[in-house]
Amino acid sequence: MTETVARTKWGLSQEAFDKLLGSLDEDRETAGEKYLLIRRNLVRFFNGRGCVQAEEYADETINRVAKRLFEGEAVQDVNSYCYGAAKFVLLEGFKEQEKEKEFLNEQPEEKITELNLDEEDERDARLECLNECLQKLPPDGRDLITKYYQGERRDKIENRQKIADDLKIPLQALRSRAVRLRDKLEKCIVNCFRKKGLSATRF
């Protein structure tokens, strides 16, 4: 089961990100290095506690700290403050997991239709699920997730930077947004596969 965490409804703006970097060091380059180190350590923290979405948890933690700084809260040691925030994010994630388990246990078992589909029909059914789930996303989310995964290697990196620049948000904030959209899309598609009697392992 994929764990979830209650996320802030507050988006990390460039101004807030700059304030976060400024609290780490006066030198922009040094601040960037410290930021990356904190994020890597947070990912290790969550990985070490069995979190599947450790990177998303780390981004959520940093977003919350940045929000506090942006709102004017005095933080003496940003590194220690991040770990304190990480513990709350972890606790919320565990609570959400328990709620999800309780919900699933209360649901009646869904009847799955067994179909004998040839290869072409199965491919069409899978594409139908993908299109249905894409349409369920908000227009801006559908456009973002479609563009985010376009290109290969260097082209993909440059493409994502352009998207972030167009949205006026940091690249890391863009990645967090894309991960949330991808998770939502995957859950919808897997559920659609199950209803059609398709194997979700081939998705």
Secondary structure, DSSP 4 states (H G I P E B T S, - for coil): -----PPPS----HHHHHHHHHHH-SSHHHHHHHHHHHHHHHHHHHHTTT-TTHHHHHHHHHHHHHHHHHTT---S-HHHHHHHHHHHHHHHHHHHHHHHHHHHHHSPPPPPPP----HHHHHHHHHHHHHHHHHHS-HHHHHHHHHHT-S-THHHHHHHHHHHHHHTS-HHHHHHHHHHHHHHHHHHHHHHHHHHT--GGG-
